[in-house]
Structures are given as C-alpha cells and as structure tokens.
Amino acid sequence: MPPPLQRFADLIVNFGVNLQKGQILDIASGLGKEELTRAITASAYKRGAKFVDVHYWDPHLKRERVQYAPEEVLDFVPAWYGERTLQLGEERGAAIALSGPIEPHLFDDLDPGRLGRDVFPRVKEWSTVINERTVNWCVAPGPSDKWAELVYPDLEPQAAFDRLWEQILHVCRLDEEEPEAAWKERSKVLRNVAERLTERRFDALHFEGPGTDLTIGLLPTSRWIGGGEETVDGVPHMANLPTEEVFTSPDPERVEGVVRATKPLYTAGRILDNLTVRFEGGRAVQIDAASGAETLRALVDQDEGGARLGEVALVDREGRIGPLDTVFYDTLLDENAASHIALGSAYDTAAGEEDRERLNRSSIHVDFMVGAADVEVTGITRGGDQVPVLRHSTWQL
C-alpha cells in the first residue's frame, strides 16, 4: 500500500511550518525524496504560497569536494548562500527541511578530518534567522530507499522502505484520525513540562548512568521550551515534526564530567558508535568513539564555540519514538527518542535578554543522545539541593 504522501505533506505544510498565505517557502530536500517534495509543493500552493523554492542536496558532490578540493578551501562557503538565507528572513518567509540519510555509506572511505572540515550544506546564517525568529520553519523526515536499508538491514528493500514509512507515519501521528488534534494535545503536555522546569530555576542538571557523570550549568534566565515555537510576528510553528523534547540553552562555561552517548550518531555522513565526550571548564577536551571520532573532532574545531554546549534537551518515555527501540540514524528522530545535548550554537529564545551575550556561538550544532531508562537526571538548585527530574525516563516534577 503506497504511503499517504499528500496527507503527510498537508500536515507538514498546514501544521508543521504553518505556511501563511503569500509567503515564500524554501524547501531543502535530497535526491530520493522527490515524491514527498512534490506533494509538499502542491500543498503549499494550495495553501496560498507566493513561491516555492526547492533545492535538492546531492551528497556525491560533497564527496568529490572532500576528496579533491585543496585543504585550505574545505571550510569555504560562498557568501550568497548566507545572503539568501538572510533575505528569506527579511521577506518573512517559511522553510521546510526533509531529514534522513540519502547515501549512508558514501563517505566511509574518505579522510575523516577533511570530511569534518566541510560543513556544507549547513549555512551559519540559519542560526541568525532562527534566533531572530523571522522564519517559521519545520524539519520533517523524508523517507528514502537507502535510508530504509540502513535502518532495517535484515529486511528486503521494499519491506524496509514500507517499514520506515509505517514507523514515520506512527511517530508523526498520521495514524490518528485527526493528527493535528493529536499533536495539539501532545504539545500541551510538553509546554506544561517546560513551564514547570522554567519555574524551578535550577542552577544545573546532573546526568548519571553507565559511563556518564556529567554536570551542566544553567543560566539564571535559562528558559525551557517545548511543544512548538512562534515567530517574531506571532506565527506558531513546529520546528520539529515529530517533537517530543523540552530544551534550553545552558551556560557554556559550566560543563564538567564525562558523558557516553546512548545511541549511535549519524553526522557529516559518518556513523559514530560508542561516543564518549569529556568536558572540563565547559569545553569538550576529549572525544572518543569506536568509529567516526576524528570527523567529530574536526567539526568542533571549526571555531571557538564548537567544543562548548549550546543545548540540553530532556525527553520522557511517553513519546512515540523511544518505545519503538529503533535507531533511525537521523538526528530529528533519534534526538526525540532520548534526552540529548548539542555541541555548538545555542538558541536565543531559551534565555533571557540579560544572559544572551553569554550563550554559545558557533557555525555548528551537533546533537547527540545521552538519555536512557538507566540515566538519571537530577536538578541542582542554587542552594545545592538535589531534585529528581527524570527517573527511568519518567518525569518526577
């Protein structure tokens, strides 16, 4: 049975990005995702889009660049990519990005350090647009054949593709009669948790579990966000669809200890297994993994903020992704299955104006999963009291 492409596209356009009549819509897609991209385009024009601008990512082009370009130009991105992004914000446009690997093993034989230096297609100006809240945006999964084969290697190709679609429709609540209504209910729960965490004004969070003993300092005005966001012009949107997290921007100078990733991380075209990161004075001073560590080290060396945290996010067991016990090798889905932290750029909306100068700034933002049922999260008050926050992935507030 073919997937309900148009119904999924309508959910992304109407509820996820919440496209407004007369907006320009930017769609970042990839080869192998054409059918969903066309369905989203159709939905956008039906909704009243002024113009839909689609650009497809071909990872083979990145492979040629990493393999043959001179070392000194690997971190170069032409200015017009950033200018285009900033202009979309000036136009008060909208943006949809389809996630999911396209050619999962294409970069396996490349020099990992060179691969980590080339961050394209990420453009640092997206952080500016997001922090200024001038664009309503949404990242949603875009299934493809090769992504499905990576997730379900023991299934035949068609069965794997069907299974990936089945699980994505489930986590996006497309199996509900009224998926938008179902998402509004879940969003209320996430907003409520975020409000309670913000009210506590914890000074720090402590993560403790197998291989993990990490303390993350929070800012006096760190604000927890969950269940959706809003542009500067008051347009509500779901930055992630699906979303199961509540997140904030931590104090980048107060992170101490060691943390072990609880899921593999797929980033920059490489899979990192058994990732462990040690922090001192807020900086990641040691990055080890069974595979892929050198690529991550090259990524965090992009700039001064690459080795510091820009986000900490908590995820409970009530979402739809975690219970599947599936590693999707896609940050959008995997980060909403388990609590996670991110090296790199922070979100301005997750802190008060008086603390925004202290937030981490970087050209990268790399999330990796650190939560699990056996990882306890404890809030530390400014008086030093310890308050259980997550136990067995269940809220204790």
C-alpha positions in Angstrom: 0.0 0.0 0.0 1.6 3.3 -1.0 2.2 5.9 1.8 -0.3 8.7 2.2 2.1 11.3 0.7 -0.4 14.1 0.3 -1.8 13.7 3.8 1.7 13.8 5.3 2.6 16.8 3.1 -0.5 18.6 4.3 0.4 18.0 7.9 3.9 19.4 7.4 2.6 22.5 5.5 -0.5 23.3 7.4 0.5 22.4 10.9 4.3 21.9 11.0 5.5 25.0 9.2 2.1 26.6 9.4 2.5 28.3 6.0 0.8 31.7 5.7 -0.9 33.0 2.6 1.6 34.9 0.4 4.7 33.5 2.0 7.8 32.3 0.1 8.6 28.7 1.0 12.1 27.3 1.0 12.3 23.5 0.7 15.6 21.7 1.4 15.3 18.2 0.1 17.5 15.5 -1.2 17.8 13.0 -4.1 15.4 10.1 -3.5 12.8 12.3 -1.8 11.2 13.8 -4.9 7.7 12.4 -4.5 7.2 13.9 -1.0 8.9 17.1 -2.1 6.4 17.5 -4.9 3.5 16.7 -2.6 4.7 19.4 -0.2 5.0 21.9 -3.1 1.4 21.1 -4.2 0.1 21.5 -0.6 2.0 24.9 -0.3 0.5 26.3 -3.4 -3.0 25.2 -2.3 -2.3 26.9 1.0 -1.6 30.2 -0.9 2.2 30.2 -1.2 3.7 33.1 -3.2 6.6 31.0 -4.5 8.1 27.6 -3.6 11.8 27.3 -4.0 13.2 23.7 -3.9 16.8 22.8 -3.8 18.0 19.2 -3.8 21.1 18.0 -2.0 23.3 15.6 -3.9 25.9 14.1 -1.4 28.0 12.8 -4.3 29.1 16.5 -5.0 30.3 16.8 -1.4 32.2 13.6 -1.8 34.1 15.0 -4.8 34.9 18.2 -2.9 36.2 16.4 0.2 38.2 14.1 -2.0 39.8 16.6 -4.3 39.5 20.2 -3.1 42.6 22.0 -1.7 42.8 21.7 2.1 42.6 25.4 2.6 39.1 25.8 1.0 37.2 22.9 2.6 35.6 25.3 5.1 34.7 27.9 2.5 31.0 28.6 1.7 30.2 31.3 -0.9 28.6 34.4 0.7 25.5 34.2 -1.4 24.2 31.1 0.4 24.2 33.1 3.6 22.7 36.2 1.9 19.9 34.0 0.5 19.1 32.7 4.0 19.1 36.2 5.5 16.9 37.5 2.7 14.4 34.8 3.4 14.2 36.1 6.9 13.8 39.7 5.6 10.9 38.5 3.4 9.4 36.8 6.4 9.4 33.5 4.5 9.0 29.9 5.6 11.3 26.9 5.4 10.9 23.1 5.4 13.8 20.7 5.5 13.4 17.0 4.9 15.8 14.9 7.1 17.1 11.4 6.7 20.3 9.9 5.1 20.4 9.8 1.3 23.6 7.8 0.7 24.5 6.5 4.2 27.9 4.9 3.5 29.1 7.3 0.7 31.7 8.9 2.8 33.1 5.9 4.7 36.4 5.7 2.8 37.1 9.5 2.9 39.6 11.2 5.2 37.6 11.8 8.4 39.4 15.0 9.2 38.7 16.5 5.8 35.1 15.4 5.9 34.6 17.2 9.3 36.0 20.5 7.9 33.4 20.7 5.2 30.1 21.6 7.0 28.2 22.4 3.8 25.2 22.3 3.3 24.9 23.8 6.7 25.0 27.6 6.5 25.8 29.5 9.7 23.3 32.3 8.8 20.5 29.9 9.6 21.4 30.4 13.3 20.8 34.1 12.8 17.4 33.7 11.2 16.3 31.1 13.8 17.4 33.3 16.7 15.8 36.4 15.2 12.6 34.3 14.7 11.9 35.8 11.3 11.1 32.5 9.6 8.5 29.8 10.5 10.4 26.6 9.9 9.9 22.9 10.2 12.2 19.8 9.9 10.3 16.6 9.0 11.5 13.2 7.9 11.8 12.4 4.2 11.9 8.6 3.8 14.1 7.1 1.0 15.1 3.6 -0.1 18.7 3.8 1.1 17.8 5.3 4.4 15.4 2.4 4.9 18.1 -0.2 4.1 20.4 1.4 6.7 17.7 1.2 9.4 16.4 -2.3 8.6 19.4 -4.2 7.0 17.8 -7.6 7.6 14.7 -6.8 5.5 14.3 -6.9 1.8 14.5 -3.4 0.2 10.8 -2.9 -0.4 9.9 -4.3 3.0 12.4 -2.0 4.6 11.0 1.0 2.8 7.5 0.1 3.8 8.6 -0.4 7.4 10.3 3.0 7.5 7.2 4.7 6.2 5.0 2.8 8.7 7.1 3.9 11.6 7.4 7.5 10.4 3.6 7.8 10.0 3.2 6.5 13.5 5.7 8.9 15.2 4.1 11.8 13.2 0.7 10.7 14.4 -0.6 10.2 10.9 -2.3 7.0 12.1 -4.7 9.2 14.2 -8.0 10.2 12.7 -7.2 13.8 13.5 -3.3 14.1 13.6 -3.3 17.9 14.1 -5.6 17.5 17.2 -3.3 14.7 18.5 -0.3 17.0 18.1 -2.0 19.8 19.9 -2.7 17.5 22.9 1.0 16.4 23.0 2.2 19.9 22.6 0.1 21.0 25.7 1.9 18.3 27.7 5.4 19.4 26.5 4.6 23.1 27.2 3.4 22.2 30.7 6.6 20.3 31.5 8.7 23.2 30.0 6.9 25.7 32.2 7.5 23.6 35.4 11.2 23.3 34.6 11.5 27.0 34.0 9.7 27.8 37.3 12.3 25.6 39.2 15.2 27.8 38.0 17.7 25.1 38.5 21.4 26.1 38.7 22.5 22.9 37.0 21.5 19.5 35.8 23.3 16.3 36.6 23.2 13.3 34.3 24.3 10.0 35.9 24.3 6.5 34.3 26.6 3.9 32.8 29.7 5.7 31.6 28.0 9.1 32.4 28.7 11.5 35.2 28.0 15.0 33.8 27.0 18.3 35.3 25.7 21.0 33.0 25.3 24.5 34.4 22.3 26.6 33.5 22.0 30.4 33.2 19.9 32.4 35.7 17.4 33.1 32.9 17.6 29.7 31.1 14.1 29.1 29.7 12.7 25.7 28.8 10.8 25.4 25.5 8.6 22.5 24.2 5.6 21.8 22.1 6.2 24.4 19.4 7.6 27.9 18.8 6.4 31.2 17.4 7.9 33.8 15.0 8.6 37.4 15.9 5.3 38.2 14.0 3.3 35.7 16.1 3.2 32.8 13.7 3.1 29.5 15.6 5.0 26.5 14.1 6.6 23.2 14.9 10.3 23.4 14.3 10.5 19.7 14.5 7.8 17.3 13.4 7.8 15.0 15.3 8.9 16.6 18.5 9.0 15.0 22.0 11.6 17.2 23.7 11.8 20.2 26.0 15.1 22.1 25.7 17.0 25.1 26.9 20.3 26.9 26.3 22.9 26.1 29.1 25.8 28.0 30.5 28.6 27.1 28.0 31.3 27.8 30.6 29.9 25.4 33.3 30.0 21.8 32.0 32.1 19.2 33.8 32.5 15.5 33.6 32.1 12.7 31.1 29.1 11.6 29.1 28.5 8.5 27.0 26.2 8.6 24.0 23.3 6.1 24.4 22.6 5.8 20.6 24.8 5.9 17.5 25.1 9.3 16.0 24.9 9.9 12.2 26.5 13.3 11.4 28.5 14.7 8.5 27.9 11.5 6.6 29.6 9.2 9.2 28.2 6.9 11.9 29.8 7.5 15.4 29.5 4.4 17.6 30.1 4.3 21.4 30.8 8.1 21.5 32.2 9.4 24.8 33.0 13.1 25.5 34.8 14.5 28.5 34.3 18.2 29.5 36.5 20.5 31.5 35.7 24.1 32.2 32.8 23.9 29.7 34.9 22.6 26.8 34.9 19.2 25.2 38.5 18.2 25.8 38.4 14.6 24.8 36.2 12.9 22.1 36.4 9.2 21.7 34.4 6.7 19.7 34.7 3.2 18.2 34.2 4.9 14.8 33.9 8.5 13.4 35.6 10.3 16.3 38.0 12.2 14.0 35.2 13.6 12.0 33.5 15.0 15.1 36.8 16.4 16.3 37.2 18.2 13.0 33.7 19.6 13.3 34.2 21.0 16.8 37.5 22.6 15.7 35.6 24.8 13.2 35.5 27.7 15.7 35.9 28.6 19.4 32.3 27.6 20.2 32.3 24.2 18.6 33.6 22.5 21.7 31.0 24.0 24.0 27.4 23.2 24.6 24.6 25.2 23.0 21.6 23.0 24.0 20.4 20.5 26.6 17.1 18.7 26.0 15.1 16.2 28.0 12.8 13.5 26.6 10.5 11.3 28.6 9.1 7.8 27.8 5.7 9.0 26.8 6.6 10.0 23.2 6.2 7.7 20.2 9.8 7.4 19.1 11.6 5.9 22.0 9.3 3.0 22.6 10.0 1.7 19.0 13.5 1.0 20.1 14.7 1.8 16.6 17.9 3.6 15.7 17.0 5.8 12.8 20.4 7.3 12.1 18.6 10.6 11.8 19.1 13.3 14.3 15.5 14.6 14.0 14.1 11.2 15.1 16.8 9.9 17.4 17.1 13.1 19.4 13.3 13.0 20.0 13.7 9.4 21.3 16.1 10.3 24.1 17.5 13.2 26.1 20.4 14.9 24.3 22.9 17.6 24.3 24.3 19.7 21.4 27.8 21.0 20.8 27.8 24.3 19.1 25.3 27.1 18.6 22.6 28.0 21.2 19.0 29.2 20.8 18.4 32.8 21.9 14.8 32.2 22.7 15.9 29.8 25.5 17.4 32.5 27.6 16.5 36.0 28.8 18.0 39.1 27.1 20.3 39.7 30.0 22.1 36.4 29.5 22.1 36.2 25.7 25.6 37.6 25.4 26.8 34.5 27.4 25.2 32.0 25.0 27.4 29.8 22.9 28.0 30.9 19.3 29.3 28.5 16.6 28.9 27.6 13.0 27.9 24.0 14.0 25.2 22.4 16.0 25.7 18.7 16.6 23.1 16.9 18.8 23.9 13.5 20.4 21.8 11.3 22.5 22.7 10.8 26.2 19.4 9.7 27.8 18.1 6.2 28.6 16.0 4.5 31.2 19.2 3.9 33.3 20.4 7.5 33.0 19.1 9.6 35.9 18.6 13.4 35.5 18.7 15.5 38.7 18.2 19.2 39.1 20.5 21.1 41.4 19.1 24.2 43.0 21.1 27.4 43.6 21.2 26.3 47.3 22.7 23.0 46.4 19.6 20.8 46.9 19.2 17.9 44.5 15.7 17.4 42.9 14.9 14.3 40.8 13.8 15.3 37.3 13.9 12.1 35.3 13.9 8.6 36.6 13.5 5.6 34.3 12.7 8.3 31.6 9.7 9.4 33.6 9.1 12.9 34.9 9.5 13.4 38.7 8.5 17.0 38.8 
